[in-house]
Amino acid sequence: MNPEDSEATDYSKESTTEDSETYYNSGNAYREKGEYDLAIKDFNKAIELNPKDAKAYYNRGFVYRQKGEYDLAIKDFNKAIELNPEDTDAYSYRGISYDEKGDFDLAIRDYTKAIELNSKGAKVYFNRGIAYRKKGEYDLAIRDYTKAIELNPEYAKVYFNRGIAYRKKGENDLAIKDYTKAIELNPKDADAYLMRGLTYRFQGEYDLAIRDYNRAIELNPEYENAYLNRGLAYYKKGEYDFAIKDYSKVLELNPEFAGAYYTRGNAYWEKRKYDLAIRDYNRAIELNPEFADAYYNRGQAYANKREYDLAIRDYTKAIELNPELVVAYYSRGNAYYDKDEYDFAIKDFTKAIELNPKDANLYYIRGYVYGRKQDDDLAIRDYTEAIELNPKDARAFFHRGLIYSNRREYQAAKRDFEKALELDPKGPAGSAAGEYLKIMKIQGH
């Protein structure tokens, strides 16, 4: 028989497939070792030899996602889905890639498709819950976390994240319950201790918060956020030296953290160590020149040192950065008042009232400045407004009474002094009002 007449067997397709599988397996080995560039190189070759291999696209996409190259990852997951529309993992990981890009709606769409294909996967409910939480849709997030827990009651991360969603909703007791469960399932989870501590701090339970921060630090001695938040808890308790010690540790770990200089400056300010506070505010501003609160608090430190021009400069910068910062107008107004620049003070108090028209104290302080200018009608108008907003403000009654007394409107003055005495019998306004009533009685008024 002539060999040319025999039917030849084609081994090329089988050989190509085997070669593709070899590169695919090699790529997976590199992926598991974290050698992502080598993994991609082998997946490229596997795809070149077998362009219909969905799993090669999927795994290359997985590696691109690990490298943070989300667009390339999505492109590969798209191809994997095109080749295998039932691939739950491809939808799930494309969703994760969208989530990490901040495209939460597209992520949710993919997670939902993955759930349609396999409704028994706790992880995909968990991931969709995270996307909902990032969108601020906390009820939907909680619903998904709860489903994930139903499917896997030992899933510690889900309790932790549901706790975050409850805290965002202000349901602190439920948040604490979930963080506690997460800790029970994973006692080495420093983040769970931190978040439970944060929730205790928001509830004013500072000792419990500190206890949890201590544990987080035991588990992770380099945990910057735990030191920072423990410092904030000590600050709230008035234990400023402990707060300063923690803020200093944060700065040892992260010398470029403007917020830690700011908070340490606040603790020094509370201890009346204004020069040290100013030094820290200076550094915070150097690191973050747009830090309005740092300018404002530095202004407060200068004001307490009676360096009013420097205080005014800082309040002005804070206002420039945040034109809605009511306290900056109020404090600048006080600084102008201390410099006897009453018109500038009134202008600032007026702006503060414009921004916060329900603050009785702003009307009181503007009324006081009008009184110093002897603009009695305007002063009475402001004291009256302050009283309407806060009928228990003894100061406003007393100072309005003073103006009525100076105007010889003795019955009106007497009414206001009596009210001030009633509201503040042992305080400065009430005591002064009592003295004026004695004088009026002697004078026959």
C-alpha positions as CSV (number, residue, x, y, z in Angstrom):
1,M,0.0,0.0,0.0
2,N,1.3,3.4,-1.0
3,P,1.8,5.5,2.1
4,E,0.6,8.5,0.3
5,D,-2.8,6.8,-0.2
6,S,-3.2,6.1,3.6
7,E,-5.3,8.5,5.7
8,A,-3.1,10.6,7.9
9,T,-3.9,11.1,11.6
10,D,-4.0,14.8,12.7
11,Y,-2.3,15.1,16.1
12,S,-1.9,18.9,16.0
13,K,-5.1,19.9,17.7
14,E,-4.6,17.5,20.6
15,S,-1.0,18.6,21.0
16,T,-2.0,22.3,21.0
17,T,-4.6,21.7,23.7
18,E,-2.1,19.8,25.9
19,D,0.4,22.6,25.5
20,S,-2.3,25.2,26.4
21,E,-3.1,23.2,29.6
22,T,0.6,23.0,30.5
23,Y,0.9,26.8,30.3
24,Y,-2.4,27.2,32.2
25,N,-1.2,25.0,35.0
26,S,2.1,26.8,35.1
27,G,0.2,30.1,35.3
28,N,-1.8,28.9,38.2
29,A,1.3,27.8,40.0
30,Y,2.9,31.2,39.6
31,R,-0.4,32.9,40.7
32,E,-0.5,30.9,43.9
33,K,3.1,31.9,44.6
34,G,2.2,35.6,44.0
35,E,4.4,35.8,41.0
36,Y,1.8,37.6,39.0
37,D,3.8,38.8,36.0
38,L,5.0,35.3,35.3
39,A,1.5,34.0,35.8
40,I,0.1,36.5,33.2
41,K,2.9,35.5,30.8
42,D,1.9,31.8,31.0
43,F,-1.9,32.6,30.8
44,N,-1.2,34.7,27.7
45,K,0.5,31.7,26.1
46,A,-2.3,29.4,27.1
47,I,-4.9,31.7,25.5
48,E,-2.8,32.1,22.4
49,L,-2.8,28.3,22.0
50,N,-6.4,27.9,23.0
51,P,-8.5,31.1,22.5
52,K,-11.7,29.3,23.7
53,D,-10.3,28.4,27.2
54,A,-12.7,30.3,29.5
55,K,-10.8,29.4,32.6
56,A,-7.5,30.9,31.3
57,Y,-9.3,34.2,30.8
58,Y,-10.9,33.9,34.2
59,N,-7.5,33.2,36.0
60,R,-5.7,35.9,34.1
61,G,-8.5,38.3,35.1
62,F,-8.0,37.2,38.7
63,V,-4.3,38.0,38.5
64,Y,-4.9,41.4,36.9
65,R,-7.4,42.2,39.8
66,Q,-4.7,41.2,42.3
67,K,-2.3,43.6,40.6
68,G,-5.0,46.4,40.8
69,E,-5.4,46.5,37.0
70,Y,-9.1,46.4,37.2
71,D,-9.9,47.4,33.6
72,L,-7.8,44.5,32.3
73,A,-9.4,42.2,34.8
74,I,-12.9,43.2,33.7
75,K,-12.0,42.7,30.1
76,D,-10.9,39.1,30.9
77,F,-13.9,38.3,33.0
78,N,-16.1,39.6,30.1
79,K,-14.4,37.1,27.8
80,A,-14.7,34.3,30.3
81,I,-18.4,35.0,30.7
82,E,-18.9,35.2,26.9
83,L,-17.3,31.7,26.6
84,N,-19.1,30.3,29.7
85,P,-22.2,32.3,30.6
86,E,-22.8,30.1,33.6
87,D,-19.5,30.8,35.3
88,T,-20.7,32.1,38.7
89,D,-17.1,33.0,39.8
90,A,-16.5,35.2,36.7
91,Y,-19.6,37.3,37.5
92,S,-18.6,37.4,41.2
93,Y,-15.0,38.5,40.5
94,R,-16.0,41.0,37.8
95,G,-18.3,42.4,40.5
96,I,-15.4,42.6,42.9
97,S,-13.4,44.4,40.2
98,Y,-16.2,46.9,39.6
99,D,-16.5,47.4,43.4
100,E,-12.8,48.2,43.7
101,K,-13.1,50.7,40.9
102,G,-16.0,52.4,42.8
103,D,-18.6,51.3,40.2
104,F,-21.0,49.9,42.8
105,D,-24.1,49.6,40.7
106,L,-22.3,47.5,38.1
107,A,-20.8,45.4,41.0
108,I,-24.3,44.8,42.4
109,R,-25.6,43.8,39.0
110,D,-22.9,41.1,38.7
111,Y,-23.3,39.9,42.3
112,T,-27.0,39.6,41.6
113,K,-26.4,37.5,38.5
114,A,-24.0,35.3,40.4
115,I,-26.7,34.8,43.1
116,E,-29.2,33.8,40.3
117,L,-26.8,31.2,39.1
118,N,-26.0,29.9,42.7
119,S,-28.1,31.2,45.6
120,K,-26.2,29.1,48.1
121,G,-23.0,31.1,48.1
122,A,-22.5,33.1,51.3
123,K,-19.6,35.0,49.9
124,V,-21.5,36.6,47.1
125,Y,-24.2,37.9,49.4
126,F,-21.4,39.2,51.6
127,N,-19.8,41.0,48.7
128,R,-23.1,42.5,47.5
129,G,-23.7,43.7,51.1
130,I,-20.4,45.5,51.0
131,A,-21.4,47.3,47.7
132,Y,-24.7,48.3,49.2
133,R,-22.9,49.6,52.3
134,K,-20.5,51.7,50.2
135,K,-23.5,53.2,48.5
136,G,-25.0,54.1,51.9
137,E,-27.9,51.6,51.4
138,Y,-27.5,50.1,54.8
139,D,-30.8,48.2,55.1
140,L,-30.1,46.4,51.8
141,A,-26.5,45.7,53.1
142,I,-27.9,44.3,56.3
143,R,-30.3,42.1,54.4
144,D,-27.5,40.6,52.4
145,Y,-25.2,40.1,55.4
146,T,-28.0,38.4,57.3
147,K,-28.5,36.0,54.3
148,A,-24.8,35.3,54.3
149,I,-24.9,34.5,58.0
150,E,-27.9,32.2,57.4
151,L,-25.8,30.3,54.8
152,N,-22.6,30.3,56.9
153,P,-23.2,31.1,60.6
154,E,-19.4,31.0,61.3
155,Y,-18.6,33.7,58.8
156,A,-16.8,36.2,61.2
157,K,-16.2,38.9,58.5
158,V,-20.0,39.1,57.8
159,Y,-20.8,39.9,61.5
160,F,-18.0,42.5,61.5
161,N,-19.4,44.2,58.3
162,R,-23.0,44.0,59.5
163,G,-21.9,45.7,62.6
164,I,-20.5,48.6,60.5
165,A,-23.8,48.9,58.7
166,Y,-25.7,49.0,62.0
167,R,-23.3,51.6,63.4
168,K,-23.8,53.7,60.3
169,K,-27.6,53.6,61.0
170,G,-27.0,54.6,64.6
171,E,-28.1,51.2,65.9
172,N,-25.1,50.9,68.2
173,D,-26.4,48.1,70.4
174,L,-26.9,45.9,67.4
175,A,-23.4,46.9,66.1
176,I,-21.8,46.0,69.4
177,K,-23.6,42.6,69.4
178,D,-22.2,41.9,65.9
179,Y,-18.7,43.0,66.7
180,T,-18.8,40.8,69.8
181,K,-19.9,37.8,67.7
182,A,-17.1,38.5,65.2
183,I,-14.6,38.5,68.1
184,E,-16.1,35.3,69.5
185,L,-15.5,33.6,66.1
186,N,-12.1,35.2,65.6
187,P,-10.5,36.4,68.9
188,K,-7.4,37.6,67.0
189,D,-9.4,40.2,65.0
190,A,-7.9,43.5,66.0
191,D,-10.2,45.4,63.7
192,A,-13.3,44.0,65.4
193,Y,-12.0,45.3,68.8
194,L,-11.2,48.6,67.2
195,M,-14.7,49.0,65.8
196,R,-16.4,47.9,68.9
197,G,-14.3,50.4,70.8
198,L,-15.4,53.1,68.4
199,T,-19.0,52.3,69.0
200,Y,-18.5,52.3,72.7
201,R,-16.9,55.7,72.4
202,F,-19.8,57.1,70.3
203,Q,-22.0,56.0,73.2
204,G,-19.9,57.8,75.7
205,E,-18.7,54.5,77.3
206,Y,-15.1,55.5,77.3
207,D,-13.7,52.9,79.7
208,L,-15.2,50.1,77.6
209,A,-13.8,51.8,74.5
210,I,-10.3,52.0,76.0
211,R,-10.5,48.3,77.0
212,D,-11.1,47.3,73.4
213,Y,-8.4,49.6,72.0
214,N,-6.0,48.1,74.5
215,R,-6.8,44.6,73.2
216,A,-6.5,45.8,69.6
217,I,-3.0,47.2,70.4
218,E,-2.0,43.9,72.1
219,L,-2.9,42.1,69.0
220,N,-1.2,44.6,66.7
221,P,1.3,46.9,68.5
222,E,1.7,49.0,65.3
223,Y,-2.0,49.7,65.0
224,E,-2.0,53.4,64.4
225,N,-5.8,53.8,64.3
226,A,-6.1,52.1,67.7
227,Y,-3.7,54.5,69.4
228,L,-5.4,57.4,67.7
229,N,-8.9,56.4,68.9
230,R,-7.7,55.5,72.4
231,G,-6.2,58.9,72.5
232,L,-9.6,60.4,71.6
233,A,-11.3,58.4,74.3
234,Y,-8.8,59.6,76.9
235,Y,-9.3,63.1,75.6
236,K,-13.1,62.8,76.1
237,K,-12.4,61.6,79.7
238,G,-10.3,64.7,80.3
239,E,-7.2,62.5,80.7
240,Y,-5.1,64.7,78.5
241,D,-1.6,63.3,79.4
242,F,-2.7,59.8,78.3
243,A,-4.2,61.3,75.2
244,I,-1.0,63.1,74.4
245,K,1.0,59.9,74.9
246,D,-1.2,58.0,72.4
247,Y,-1.1,60.8,69.8
248,S,2.7,60.9,70.1
249,K,2.8,57.2,69.4
250,V,0.6,57.7,66.3
251,L,3.2,60.3,65.2
252,E,6.0,57.9,65.9
253,L,4.3,55.4,63.6
254,N,3.2,58.1,61.0
255,P,5.2,61.3,61.2
256,E,3.2,62.9,58.3
257,F,-0.2,62.5,59.9
258,A,-1.6,66.0,60.2
259,G,-4.7,64.9,62.1
260,A,-2.5,63.5,64.9
261,Y,-0.7,66.8,65.3
262,Y,-4.1,68.5,65.4
263,T,-5.6,66.3,68.1
264,R,-2.4,66.5,70.2
265,G,-2.6,70.2,69.9
266,N,-6.1,70.1,71.2
267,A,-5.0,68.1,74.2
268,Y,-2.2,70.7,74.9
269,W,-4.8,73.4,74.5
270,E,-7.0,71.8,77.2
271,K,-3.9,71.8,79.5
272,R,-3.4,75.5,78.7
273,K,-0.1,74.8,77.2
274,Y,-0.8,77.1,74.3
275,D,2.7,77.3,72.9
276,L,2.9,73.5,72.6
277,A,-0.6,73.6,71.0
278,I,0.4,76.2,68.5
279,R,3.5,74.2,67.6
280,D,1.4,71.2,66.8
281,Y,-1.2,73.2,64.9
282,N,1.7,74.8,62.9
283,R,2.8,71.3,61.9
284,A,-0.7,70.2,61.0
285,I,-1.1,73.2,58.8
286,E,2.3,72.6,57.2
287,L,1.2,69.1,56.3
288,N,-2.3,70.1,55.2
289,P,-2.6,73.8,54.3
290,E,-6.3,73.4,53.7
291,F,-7.0,72.3,57.3
292,A,-9.6,74.9,58.4
293,D,-10.1,73.5,61.9
294,A,-6.3,73.7,62.6
295,Y,-6.3,77.4,61.7
296,Y,-9.4,77.9,63.9
297,N,-7.9,76.1,66.9
298,R,-4.6,77.9,66.5
299,G,-6.6,81.1,66.5
300,Q,-8.2,80.0,69.8
301,A,-4.7,79.4,71.3
302,Y,-3.5,82.9,70.2
303,A,-6.7,84.4,71.6
304,N,-6.1,82.8,75.0
305,K,-2.6,84.3,74.8
306,R,-4.2,87.7,74.1
307,E,-2.5,87.8,70.7
308,Y,-5.7,89.0,69.0
309,D,-4.2,90.1,65.7
310,L,-2.7,86.6,65.2
311,A,-6.0,85.1,66.3
312,I,-8.0,87.2,63.8
313,R,-5.6,86.2,61.0
314,D,-6.2,82.5,61.7
315,Y,-10.0,82.9,62.1
316,T,-10.0,84.7,58.8
317,K,-8.0,81.9,57.1
318,A,-10.4,79.3,58.6
319,I,-13.4,81.2,57.2
320,E,-11.7,81.5,53.8
321,L,-11.3,77.7,53.7
322,N,-14.8,77.0,55.2
323,P,-17.2,80.0,54.8
324,E,-19.9,78.1,56.8
325,L,-17.8,77.7,59.9
326,V,-20.0,79.6,62.4
327,V,-17.6,79.3,65.3
328,A,-14.9,81.1,63.4
329,Y,-17.2,84.2,62.8
330,Y,-18.2,84.1,66.5
331,S,-14.6,83.8,67.7
332,R,-13.3,86.5,65.4
333,G,-16.1,88.7,66.6
334,N,-15.0,88.1,70.2
335,A,-11.4,89.0,69.2
336,Y,-12.5,92.2,67.6
337,Y,-14.6,92.9,70.7
338,D,-11.5,92.4,72.9
339,K,-9.7,94.9,70.6
340,D,-12.6,97.4,71.1
341,E,-13.4,97.2,67.4
342,Y,-17.1,96.9,68.0
343,D,-18.4,97.4,64.5
344,F,-16.2,94.5,63.2
345,A,-17.4,92.4,66.1
346,I,-21.1,93.1,65.3
347,K,-20.5,92.3,61.6
348,D,-19.1,88.9,62.5
349,F,-21.8,88.1,65.0
350,T,-24.4,89.1,62.4
351,K,-22.9,86.7,59.9
352,A,-22.9,83.9,62.5
353,I,-26.6,84.6,63.1
354,E,-27.2,84.5,59.4
355,L,-25.7,81.0,59.3
356,N,-27.3,79.8,62.6
357,P,-30.4,81.9,63.3
358,K,-31.6,79.7,66.2
359,D,-28.5,80.2,68.4
360,A,-29.6,82.3,71.4
361,N,-26.1,83.0,72.5
362,L,-25.3,84.8,69.2
363,Y,-28.1,87.2,69.8
364,Y,-27.0,87.7,73.4
365,I,-23.4,88.5,72.5
366,R,-24.4,90.9,69.7
367,G,-26.8,92.6,72.1
368,Y,-24.0,92.9,74.6
369,V,-21.8,94.7,72.0
370,Y,-24.7,97.0,71.0
371,G,-25.0,97.8,74.7
372,R,-21.3,98.7,74.9
373,K,-21.9,101.0,71.9
374,Q,-25.0,102.4,73.7
375,D,-27.2,101.3,70.9
376,D,-29.9,100.5,73.4
377,D,-32.8,99.7,71.1
378,L,-30.7,97.3,69.1
379,A,-29.4,95.7,72.3
380,I,-32.9,95.2,73.7
381,R,-34.0,93.7,70.4
382,D,-31.2,91.2,70.5
383,Y,-31.6,90.3,74.2
384,T,-35.3,89.8,73.6
385,E,-34.6,87.5,70.7
386,A,-32.1,85.6,72.8
387,I,-34.8,85.2,75.5
388,E,-37.4,83.9,73.0
389,L,-34.9,81.3,71.8
390,N,-33.7,80.4,75.3
391,P,-36.2,81.5,78.1
392,K,-33.7,80.3,80.7
393,D,-30.9,82.7,79.8
394,A,-30.4,84.7,83.0
395,R,-27.7,86.8,81.4
396,A,-30.1,88.1,78.7
397,F,-32.7,89.1,81.4
398,F,-30.1,90.8,83.5
399,H,-28.5,92.8,80.8
400,R,-31.8,93.8,79.3
401,G,-32.8,94.8,82.8
402,L,-29.7,97.0,83.1
403,I,-30.7,98.9,79.9
404,Y,-34.3,99.4,81.1
405,S,-32.9,100.6,84.5
406,N,-30.6,103.1,82.7
407,R,-33.6,104.3,80.7
408,R,-35.5,104.7,84.0
409,E,-38.0,102.1,82.9
410,Y,-38.0,100.7,86.4
411,Q,-40.9,98.3,86.2
412,A,-39.5,96.6,83.1
413,A,-36.0,96.5,84.8
414,K,-37.5,95.0,88.0
415,R,-39.2,92.2,86.0
416,D,-36.0,91.3,84.2
417,F,-33.9,91.4,87.4
418,E,-36.4,89.2,89.3
419,K,-36.4,86.7,86.4
420,A,-32.6,86.6,86.3
421,L,-32.5,86.0,90.0
422,E,-35.1,83.2,89.7
423,L,-33.1,81.5,86.9
424,D,-29.6,81.9,88.4
425,P,-29.9,82.5,92.2
426,K,-26.3,81.6,92.9
427,G,-24.7,82.5,89.6
428,P,-23.2,85.8,88.4
429,A,-26.2,87.1,86.6
430,G,-28.6,86.2,89.4
431,S,-26.3,87.6,92.1
432,A,-25.9,90.9,90.2
433,A,-29.6,91.1,89.6
434,G,-30.2,90.7,93.3
435,E,-27.9,93.6,94.2
436,Y,-29.7,95.8,91.7
437,L,-33.1,94.9,93.1
438,K,-31.8,95.9,96.6
439,I,-30.6,99.2,95.2
440,M,-34.0,99.8,93.5
441,K,-35.8,99.0,96.7
442,I,-33.7,101.5,98.6
443,Q,-34.4,104.1,95.9
444,G,-38.1,103.4,96.0
445,H,-38.4,101.9,92.6
